[in-house]
């Protein structure tokens, strides 16, 4: 009985650890997560990601809900740049730079 309980606990721990490490990949193919646009203003310096620049920023969707977004670029974006990202959970499908006039009203 103790062996079965130990194996079950170990299995749950491995599954949770795998989900944590592979969340972005799993969100990409999850049919229950909807794609949405998230609007972000760049205010931080990016982290180096093997020759690319990784941004981990917080933005807002069209409903005004706060969302965390991660994406990489080949160049450093200027502070104050607005970005419209198409995300699905923690997976960022694509993004584009936009002007302040293209933001939905009452977002920032």
MARMILO-461805 format. One line per field, with one value per atom (N, C-alpha, C): x negated, z negated, y; atom name. Coordinates in steps of 0.2 Angstrom, whole numbers, plus 5000, padded with zeros to 4 digits. Last residue first. Layout:
N
c1: (X	...)
c3: (Z	...)
c2: (Y	...)
kolke: (CA	...)
//
This chain:
108
c1: (5023	5017	5019	5036	5032	5026	5046	5046	5042	5047	5048	5048	5034	5041	5042	5021	5023	5031	5017	5020	5023	5011	5018	5021	4998	5003	5010	4994	4994	4999	4986	4991	4990	4977	4977	4983	4984	4982	4982	4982	4983	4981	4988	4984	4986	4990	4990	4986	4985	4986	4985	4992	4988	4990	4999	4993	4989	5014	5011	5005	5010	5014	5011	5009	5007	5012	5002	5007	5005	4999	4997	5003	4993	5000	4998	4984	4984	4991	4976	4982	4982	4962	4965	4971	4956	4962	4965	4939	4944	4950	4937	4936	4941	4931	4936	4935	4917	4919	4925	4920	4917	4920	4926	4919	4916	4936	4935	4928	4948	4942	4941	4960	4959	4951	4973	4966	4965	4985	4983	4976	4999	4992	4990	5013	5010	5002	5027	5020	5018	5041	5038	5031	5048	5045	5041	5053	5057	5054	5042	5047	5052	5028	5032	5037	5012	5020	5023	4997	5001	5008	4980	4987	4991	4966	4970	4977	4952	4957	4960	4942	4946	4951	4926	4932	4936	4917	4919	4926	4904	4910	4912	4892	4892	4899	4898	4894	4894	4906	4908	4904	4905	4902	4904	4920	4915	4912	4923	4924	4919	4929	4924	4925	4946	4941	4935	4957	4954	4948	4968	4961	4959	4985	4980	4973	4996	4991	4987	5011	5007	5002	5016	5014	5009	5029	5024	5022	5030	5033	5027	5037	5032	5035	5042	5044	5038	5040	5038	5039	5044	5048	5046	5034	5040	5045	5017	5023	5029	5005	5009	5016	5000	5000	5005	4999	5004	5005	4988	4994	5000	4978	4979	4986	4979	4979	4981	4976	4983	4984	4966	4968	4975	4963	4958	4960	4976	4972	4967	4977	4982	4979	4967	4967	4972	4972	4965	4965	4984	4984	4977	4978	4983	4983	4970	4967	4972	4980	4975	4971	4988	4991	4986	4978	4981	4984	4976	4971	4973	4989	4986	4980	4989	4994	4992	4978	4978	4983	4983	4977	4977	4995	4995	4989	4988	4993	4994	4981	4977	4982	4990	4986	4982	4996	5000	4996)
c3: (5107	5103	5099	5112	5110	5106	5117	5110	5108	5134	5129	5122	5141	5139	5134	5151	5145	5144	5161	5163	5157	5156	5159	5160	5153	5147	5150	5165	5162	5157	5164	5166	5163	5169	5166	5168	5166	5170	5167	5164	5162	5167	5162	5166	5162	5151	5158	5163	5136	5140	5147	5123	5129	5133	5112	5111	5118	5120	5114	5113	5134	5132	5126	5142	5137	5136	5151	5152	5147	5146	5146	5147	5150	5150	5151	5142	5145	5144	5141	5140	5144	5133	5139	5137	5122	5124	5130	5127	5121	5124	5142	5138	5132	5142	5144	5139	5150	5143	5145	5161	5159	5153	5162	5164	5163	5148	5154	5156	5140	5141	5148	5126	5133	5134	5115	5116	5124	5104	5111	5111	5093	5094	5101	5092	5094	5095	5085	5085	5087	5095	5090	5091	5104	5099	5093	5115	5109	5103	5123	5125	5120	5111	5117	5118	5107	5106	5112	5100	5104	5102	5094	5092	5097	5101	5099	5097	5105	5101	5098	5119	5116	5112	5125	5122	5118	5140	5134	5131	5146	5146	5140	5142	5147	5149	5131	5136	5142	5124	5125	5131	5112	5117	5118	5108	5106	5112	5110	5111	5108	5099	5103	5104	5099	5096	5101	5106	5101	5098	5119	5117	5112	5117	5118	5115	5125	5121	5122	5127	5129	5123	5134	5128	5130	5142	5142	5136	5140	5139	5140	5142	5144	5142	5129	5135	5136	5125	5123	5130	5129	5124	5123	5136	5140	5135	5135	5131	5134	5141	5144	5140	5133	5140	5143	5120	5121	5129	5121	5120	5122	5122	5128	5127	5110	5116	5122	5101	5101	5108	5097	5104	5105	5084	5088	5095	5078	5077	5082	5083	5085	5084	5076	5083	5086	5063	5065	5072	5063	5062	5064	5066	5071	5069	5055	5061	5066	5045	5044	5051	5049	5048	5048	5047	5053	5054	5033	5037	5044	5028	5027	5031	5034	5036	5034	5027	5034	5037	5014	5015	5023	5014	5013	5015	5017	5022	5021	5006	5012	5017	4996	4996	5002	5000	5000	5000)
c2: (5260	5262	5268	5259	5253	5255	5268	5267	5261	5261	5267	5264	5251	5252	5258	5259	5256	5257	5267	5261	5257	5278	5279	5272	5273	5274	5275	5261	5267	5268	5245	5249	5256	5230	5237	5241	5214	5219	5226	5196	5202	5207	5179	5184	5191	5169	5167	5172	5165	5171	5169	5156	5156	5162	5156	5159	5158	5158	5156	5160	5165	5159	5156	5181	5176	5171	5193	5188	5182	5210	5203	5198	5225	5221	5214	5237	5231	5228	5253	5249	5243	5260	5257	5253	5264	5268	5265	5261	5262	5266	5252	5258	5258	5235	5240	5246	5228	5230	5236	5214	5221	5223	5202	5202	5209	5196	5200	5200	5186	5188	5192	5187	5186	5188	5185	5184	5183	5193	5191	5190	5192	5192	5189	5203	5197	5198	5211	5211	5204	5216	5211	5211	5223	5227	5222	5217	5218	5221	5216	5221	5222	5214	5212	5217	5222	5221	5219	5216	5220	5219	5214	5214	5219	5205	5211	5209	5200	5197	5203	5198	5203	5199	5194	5192	5197	5195	5199	5197	5185	5188	5192	5179	5183	5186	5171	5168	5172	5182	5175	5172	5194	5191	5184	5204	5199	5196	5221	5214	5210	5234	5231	5224	5240	5237	5235	5245	5250	5247	5244	5242	5247	5240	5246	5244	5230	5230	5237	5220	5227	5228	5205	5209	5215	5196	5201	5204	5178	5185	5190	5162	5167	5174	5151	5155	5160	5134	5141	5145	5122	5125	5132	5115	5118	5122	5118	5117	5120	5121	5116	5114	5131	5132	5127	5126	5131	5132	5117	5114	5119	5127	5122	5119	5133	5137	5132	5123	5126	5130	5115	5115	5118	5116	5117	5118	5113	5119	5121	5100	5105	5112	5093	5094	5099	5095	5098	5098	5088	5095	5098	5075	5078	5085	5072	5073	5076	5072	5077	5078	5061	5068	5073	5051	5052	5059	5052	5053	5055	5048	5055	5057	5035	5040	5047	5029	5029	5035	5030	5033	5034	5022	5029	5033	5009	5012	5020	5007	5008	5011	5006	5012	5013	4994	5000	5006)
kolke: (N	CA	C	N	CA	C	N	CA	C	N	CA	C	N	CA	C	N	CA	C	N	CA	C	N	CA	C	N	CA	C	N	CA	C	N	CA	C	N	CA	C	N	CA	C	N	CA	C	N	CA	C	N	CA	C	N	CA	C	N	CA	C	N	CA	C	N	CA	C	N	CA	C	N	CA	C	N	CA	C	N	CA	C	N	CA	C	N	CA	C	N	CA	C	N	CA	C	N	CA	C	N	CA	C	N	CA	C	N	CA	C	N	CA	C	N	CA	C	N	CA	C	N	CA	C	N	CA	C	N	CA	C	N	CA	C	N	CA	C	N	CA	C	N	CA	C	N	CA	C	N	CA	C	N	CA	C	N	CA	C	N	CA	C	N	CA	C	N	CA	C	N	CA	C	N	CA	C	N	CA	C	N	CA	C	N	CA	C	N	CA	C	N	CA	C	N	CA	C	N	CA	C	N	CA	C	N	CA	C	N	CA	C	N	CA	C	N	CA	C	N	CA	C	N	CA	C	N	CA	C	N	CA	C	N	CA	C	N	CA	C	N	CA	C	N	CA	C	N	CA	C	N	CA	C	N	CA	C	N	CA	C	N	CA	C	N	CA	C	N	CA	C	N	CA	C	N	CA	C	N	CA	C	N	CA	C	N	CA	C	N	CA	C	N	CA	C	N	CA	C	N	CA	C	N	CA	C	N	CA	C	N	CA	C	N	CA	C	N	CA	C	N	CA	C	N	CA	C	N	CA	C	N	CA	C	N	CA	C	N	CA	C	N	CA	C	N	CA	C	N	CA	C	N	CA	C	N	CA	C	N	CA	C	N	CA	C	N	CA	C	N	CA	C	N	CA	C)
//
